[in-house]
C-alpha cells in the first residue's frame, strides 16, 4: 500500500518548477534597451531662439529625433561618428528657409535635418555643443544574481524527491 508521499513531493516539485520557469521568463524578458544608449545633451553657446530636446539614442548611425523652434524632425548621424567625438549644432539660414545642422569636429562631417520655411519672416538662430553621455543602464547587481542562483539551487534540492517513487 502506498502512502502517497511520493506524489506530494512530485506536486511540490512541479509547483517550484513553474515558479522557476516564471522567474526565467521574467529575467529574459527584462528590457535591456539602454545598454548601448546615450543621452544627447544640447547646450547653447550663443543667444539661442530655443534649445533642442535631449533624446536617448543608440550608436552607430543614430537617428536623433529633435524638437526645435516648434518643428519636429530627425537627423541621422554618419556611421563614422562616435559618441566620444566633439559635436556642435547650429542653424543655417538661406533666404526664407532654415535647417538644423550637427557637426562632428573630429571627422569634419556635418549632418542636417529637413529644410523649413521661416514663416512670418522669423528665423531661428543659435549654436552650441552636443554631448553624448552614456545613459544609465538598469543592470542587476552581481551579488544579487549570485544569491538568487543559490536560492534556486537550495529550493530545488529541498523539493526534489529523495528517491524514486515506488509503484503501487
C-alpha atoms as a printed R data frame, in Angstrom:
    type eleno elety resid chain resno      x      y       z
1   ATOM     1    CA   UNK     A     1  0.000  0.000   0.000
2   ATOM     2    CA   UNK     A     2  1.403  3.431  -0.979
3   ATOM     3    CA   UNK     A     3  1.403  6.353   1.414
4   ATOM     4    CA   UNK     A     4  1.115  8.998  -1.318
5   ATOM     5    CA   UNK     A     5  4.230 10.746  -0.085
6   ATOM     6    CA   UNK     A     6  5.950 10.457  -3.486
7   ATOM     7    CA   UNK     A     7  3.046 12.152  -5.261
8   ATOM     8    CA   UNK     A     8  3.158 15.068  -2.787
9   ATOM     9    CA   UNK     A     9  6.862 15.564  -3.469
10  ATOM    10    CA   UNK     A    10  6.224 15.466  -7.211
11  ATOM    11    CA   UNK     A    11  3.439 18.056  -6.792
12  ATOM    12    CA   UNK     A    12  5.753 20.371  -4.840
13  ATOM    13    CA   UNK     A    13  8.446 19.863  -7.463
14  ATOM    14    CA   UNK     A    14  6.048 20.815 -10.252
15  ATOM    15    CA   UNK     A    15  4.962 23.937  -8.359
16  ATOM    16    CA   UNK     A    16  8.552 25.040  -7.798
17  ATOM    17    CA   UNK     A    17  9.397 24.354 -11.448
18  ATOM    18    CA   UNK     A    18  6.546 26.654 -12.504
19  ATOM    19    CA   UNK     A    19  7.939 29.358 -10.228
20  ATOM    20    CA   UNK     A    20 11.440 28.847 -11.631
21  ATOM    21    CA   UNK     A    21 10.085 28.945 -15.189
22  ATOM    22    CA   UNK     A    22  8.271 32.201 -14.408
23  ATOM    23    CA   UNK     A    23 11.450 33.716 -12.925
24  ATOM    24    CA   UNK     A    24 13.392 32.670 -16.015
25  ATOM    25    CA   UNK     A    25 10.841 34.256 -18.360
26  ATOM    26    CA   UNK     A    26 10.889 37.495 -16.331
27  ATOM    27    CA   UNK     A    27 14.698 37.572 -16.336
28  ATOM    28    CA   UNK     A    28 14.902 37.007 -20.095
29  ATOM    29    CA   UNK     A    29 12.123 39.459 -20.907
30  ATOM    30    CA   UNK     A    30 13.636 42.268 -18.820
31  ATOM    31    CA   UNK     A    31 14.330 45.245 -21.047
32  ATOM    32    CA   UNK     A    32 17.974 45.831 -21.918
33  ATOM    33    CA   UNK     A    33 17.346 48.663 -24.347
34  ATOM    34    CA   UNK     A    34 19.506 51.154 -22.506
35  ATOM    35    CA   UNK     A    35 22.658 49.040 -22.616
36  ATOM    36    CA   UNK     A    36 24.049 50.983 -25.614
37  ATOM    37    CA   UNK     A    37 22.000 54.151 -25.252
38  ATOM    38    CA   UNK     A    38 23.294 57.672 -24.965
39  ATOM    39    CA   UNK     A    39 21.691 60.869 -23.802
40  ATOM    40    CA   UNK     A    40 22.131 63.696 -26.316
41  ATOM    41    CA   UNK     A    41 22.570 66.936 -24.354
42  ATOM    42    CA   UNK     A    42 22.294 70.178 -26.332
43  ATOM    43    CA   UNK     A    43 23.702 73.381 -24.832
44  ATOM    44    CA   UNK     A    44 23.531 76.946 -26.096
45  ATOM    45    CA   UNK     A    45 26.809 78.764 -26.814
46  ATOM    46    CA   UNK     A    46 25.280 81.952 -28.217
47  ATOM    47    CA   UNK     A    47 21.879 83.580 -27.778
48  ATOM    48    CA   UNK     A    48 19.501 80.895 -28.995
49  ATOM    49    CA   UNK     A    49 15.900 81.223 -30.068
50  ATOM    50    CA   UNK     A    50 15.356 77.829 -28.380
51  ATOM    51    CA   UNK     A    51 17.421 74.817 -27.274
52  ATOM    52    CA   UNK     A    52 16.849 71.398 -28.853
53  ATOM    53    CA   UNK     A    53 15.500 68.481 -26.859
54  ATOM    54    CA   UNK     A    54 17.810 65.807 -25.480
55  ATOM    55    CA   UNK     A    55 16.555 62.356 -26.549
56  ATOM    56    CA   UNK     A    56 18.038 58.925 -25.864
57  ATOM    57    CA   UNK     A    57 19.771 57.474 -28.924
58  ATOM    58    CA   UNK     A    58 21.929 54.486 -29.852
59  ATOM    59    CA   UNK     A    59 25.131 54.352 -31.892
60  ATOM    60    CA   UNK     A    60 26.302 53.669 -34.625
61  ATOM    61    CA   UNK     A    61 24.414 55.893 -37.093
62  ATOM    62    CA   UNK     A    62 21.881 57.144 -34.572
63  ATOM    63    CA   UNK     A    63 18.653 58.666 -35.720
64  ATOM    64    CA   UNK     A    64 18.145 61.694 -33.470
65  ATOM    65    CA   UNK     A    65 14.567 62.965 -33.092
66  ATOM    66    CA   UNK     A    66 14.779 66.716 -32.487
67  ATOM    67    CA   UNK     A    67 12.228 69.337 -31.496
68  ATOM    68    CA   UNK     A    68 13.430 72.856 -32.221
69  ATOM    69    CA   UNK     A    69 11.699 76.179 -32.882
70  ATOM    70    CA   UNK     A    70  8.281 74.496 -32.975
71  ATOM    71    CA   UNK     A    71  9.358 71.890 -35.551
72  ATOM    72    CA   UNK     A    72  9.969 68.155 -35.099
73  ATOM    73    CA   UNK     A    73 12.399 66.344 -37.380
74  ATOM    74    CA   UNK     A    74 15.127 63.685 -37.344
75  ATOM    75    CA   UNK     A    75 18.808 63.780 -38.168
76  ATOM    76    CA   UNK     A    76 20.751 60.584 -38.830
77  ATOM    77    CA   UNK     A    77 24.419 60.914 -37.987
78  ATOM    78    CA   UNK     A    78 27.103 59.451 -40.217
79  ATOM    79    CA   UNK     A    79 28.263 55.888 -39.477
80  ATOM    80    CA   UNK     A    80 31.778 57.151 -38.729
81  ATOM    81    CA   UNK     A    81 30.521 59.444 -35.948
82  ATOM    82    CA   UNK     A    82 31.333 58.152 -32.461
83  ATOM    83    CA   UNK     A    83 29.669 59.206 -29.212
84  ATOM    84    CA   UNK     A    84 33.063 60.294 -27.848
85  ATOM    85    CA   UNK     A    85 33.640 62.765 -30.719
86  ATOM    86    CA   UNK     A    86 33.203 66.517 -30.215
87  ATOM    87    CA   UNK     A    87 29.938 67.799 -31.712
88  ATOM    88    CA   UNK     A    88 28.391 71.223 -32.246
89  ATOM    89    CA   UNK     A    89 24.997 72.289 -33.560
90  ATOM    90    CA   UNK     A    90 23.910 75.375 -35.449
91  ATOM    91    CA   UNK     A    91 21.093 76.770 -37.549
92  ATOM    92    CA   UNK     A    92 21.727 77.507 -41.213
93  ATOM    93    CA   UNK     A    93 19.506 80.065 -42.953
94  ATOM    94    CA   UNK     A    94 19.242 80.644 -46.654
95  ATOM    95    CA   UNK     A    95 16.752 83.209 -47.878
96  ATOM    96    CA   UNK     A    96 13.420 82.452 -46.226
97  ATOM    97    CA   UNK     A    97 14.385 78.889 -45.278
98  ATOM    98    CA   UNK     A    98 16.373 77.292 -42.435
99  ATOM    99    CA   UNK     A    99 17.686 73.911 -41.344
100 ATOM   100    CA   UNK     A   100 19.290 72.453 -38.253
101 ATOM   101    CA   UNK     A   101 22.809 71.005 -38.530
102 ATOM   102    CA   UNK     A   102 25.016 68.815 -36.288
103 ATOM   103    CA   UNK     A   103 28.778 68.933 -36.917
104 ATOM   104    CA   UNK     A   104 31.331 66.285 -35.893
105 ATOM   105    CA   UNK     A   105 34.530 68.216 -35.182
106 ATOM   106    CA   UNK     A   106 36.664 65.038 -35.165
107 ATOM   107    CA   UNK     A   107 35.945 63.853 -38.711
108 ATOM   108    CA   UNK     A   108 34.631 67.114 -40.213
109 ATOM   109    CA   UNK     A   109 31.252 65.656 -41.263
110 ATOM   110    CA   UNK     A   110 28.012 67.591 -40.956
111 ATOM   111    CA   UNK     A   111 24.539 66.105 -40.798
112 ATOM   112    CA   UNK     A   112 21.462 68.218 -41.443
113 ATOM   113    CA   UNK     A   113 17.743 67.998 -40.897
114 ATOM   114    CA   UNK     A   114 14.975 68.975 -43.276
115 ATOM   115    CA   UNK     A   115 14.526 72.489 -44.679
116 ATOM   116    CA   UNK     A   116 11.799 74.618 -43.127
117 ATOM   117    CA   UNK     A   117 10.204 77.871 -44.201
118 ATOM   118    CA   UNK     A   118 10.850 80.790 -41.877
119 ATOM   119    CA   UNK     A   119  7.164 81.666 -41.851
120 ATOM   120    CA   UNK     A   120  6.257 85.253 -40.975
121 ATOM   121    CA   UNK     A   121  9.805 86.396 -41.596
122 ATOM   122    CA   UNK     A   122 11.188 84.988 -38.334
123 ATOM   123    CA   UNK     A   123 14.015 82.507 -38.483
124 ATOM   124    CA   UNK     A   124 15.546 80.565 -35.602
125 ATOM   125    CA   UNK     A   125 19.119 81.261 -34.591
126 ATOM   126    CA   UNK     A   126 21.716 79.887 -32.266
127 ATOM   127    CA   UNK     A   127 24.512 77.386 -31.912
128 ATOM   128    CA   UNK     A   128 26.060 75.266 -29.212
129 ATOM   129    CA   UNK     A   129 27.580 71.972 -28.232
130 ATOM   130    CA   UNK     A   130 26.192 68.452 -28.316
131 ATOM   131    CA   UNK     A   131 27.469 65.885 -25.815
132 ATOM   132    CA   UNK     A   132 26.533 62.202 -25.846
133 ATOM   133    CA   UNK     A   133 26.624 60.809 -22.312
134 ATOM   134    CA   UNK     A   134 26.142 57.140 -21.540
135 ATOM   135    CA   UNK     A   135 22.620 56.635 -20.281
136 ATOM   136    CA   UNK     A   136 22.372 54.806 -17.002
137 ATOM   137    CA   UNK     A   137 21.534 51.176 -17.636
138 ATOM   138    CA   UNK     A   138 19.365 49.331 -15.135
139 ATOM   139    CA   UNK     A   139 21.622 46.328 -14.618
140 ATOM   140    CA   UNK     A   140 21.210 43.941 -11.703
141 ATOM   141    CA   UNK     A   141 23.904 43.722  -9.045
142 ATOM   142    CA   UNK     A   142 26.103 40.620  -9.489
143 ATOM   143    CA   UNK     A   143 25.842 39.682  -5.822
144 ATOM   144    CA   UNK     A   144 22.048 39.716  -6.028
145 ATOM   145    CA   UNK     A   145 22.151 37.393  -9.033
146 ATOM   146    CA   UNK     A   146 24.524 35.058  -7.204
147 ATOM   147    CA   UNK     A   147 22.202 34.926  -4.181
148 ATOM   148    CA   UNK     A   148 19.205 34.316  -6.421
149 ATOM   149    CA   UNK     A   149 21.016 31.424  -8.119
150 ATOM   150    CA   UNK     A   150 21.988 29.871  -4.777
151 ATOM   151    CA   UNK     A   151 18.405 30.222  -3.555
152 ATOM   152    CA   UNK     A   152 17.131 28.426  -6.641
153 ATOM   153    CA   UNK     A   153 19.630 25.592  -6.144
154 ATOM   154    CA   UNK     A   154 18.613 25.133  -2.496
155 ATOM   155    CA   UNK     A   155 14.902 25.350  -3.340
156 ATOM   156    CA   UNK     A   156 15.258 22.665  -5.994
157 ATOM   157    CA   UNK     A   157 17.227 20.433  -3.584
158 ATOM   158    CA   UNK     A   158 14.604 20.854  -0.870
159 ATOM   159    CA   UNK     A   159 11.663 19.888  -3.034
160 ATOM   160    CA   UNK     A   160 13.451 17.232  -5.057
161 ATOM   161    CA   UNK     A   161 12.278 13.720  -4.153
162 ATOM   162    CA   UNK     A   162 14.876 11.765  -2.187
163 ATOM   163    CA   UNK     A   163 14.351  8.599  -4.108
164 ATOM   164    CA   UNK     A   164 12.337  7.242  -6.953
165 ATOM   165    CA   UNK     A   165  8.647  6.927  -6.127
166 ATOM   166    CA   UNK     A   166  7.571  3.347  -5.692
167 ATOM   167    CA   UNK     A   167  4.840  1.949  -7.844
168 ATOM   168    CA   UNK     A   168  1.667  0.992  -6.016
